[in-house]
Amino acid sequence: MNPRPAPSTDRATVEEFYRRKWEGHDSSWEARYPRHQRVYAASVYRRRNDEILASIRAPVGRALDLGCGAGDVSLLLAERCRTVVAADVADANVELTRRNLLESGVEGTHVVQSDAERLPFADQSFDLVVLADVIEHIPDAGRALSEVRRVLRDGGRLVCVTPLRRTLRVLRALDRLAGEVAGRPRGRRSGEAAPKVFERFFGKRDMQRALQEAGFRIERFRRACFYPAPETGGAFGALMGLVHGRVGDERFQAIARTLIRAFGGMEKLRVMNQKQLWVVRR
């Protein structure tokens, strides 16, 4: 059993992390999810993107998808923005985004390699910046937000989505409890442990303070995305995999649709929604 490596900001570690993430799934982010995780993809991933799009007041001139990953959000922004720039610190993400944008045939998109704390763009050069589950991976989040404000035009908006720290902790605790009740092994690892990149989650007040200290005016806050587990795996994900294996794909899809509707109803209560969405203005 090898110890889990400490989170790292080392560039080589970041590259290795994303190389492994996309290995065998070199397309969109959603394509990484197997069929039995459709409930997660619809309840968290797609709902997050719906919230981002609903926060954009079209038409938009120039937009920056900062921390673009596989370019999924960039493709969505291209539907509402004249020009989209996708940026990411990892070359693996830059290459994948560039390929996905090229294959999609969208026009007016550009991809660059950059870390968030030192953006290679002129002052006031964007009308919109999107940080979709990115800021928790930026070591100096305050500096990154200041850079975002610098490159936004007067009146320009930042849409930032990130997990809620307290909710995530509760979901993880419940998931561990459910796993123990179900007799799930406590995760022995063999072989080389996968690299782990920097990750620090924010509470609502922490995020509000960071945005205000960077000089933003807050327009909107919303708790979004209900799913009864912290991530795609865990006890609930294992249960979905078991159900999918026993009932077959067609019947499972009907079950998934029912759960997705139920989780949509739970989301309206906002109590256990796991993401915080902020819309702020320069």
Summary of the structure (lengths in Angstrom):
residues: 282
radius of gyration: 19.1
end to end distance: 49.3
largest distance: 56.3
contacts: 894
relative contact order: 0.17
helix: 47%
strand: 21%
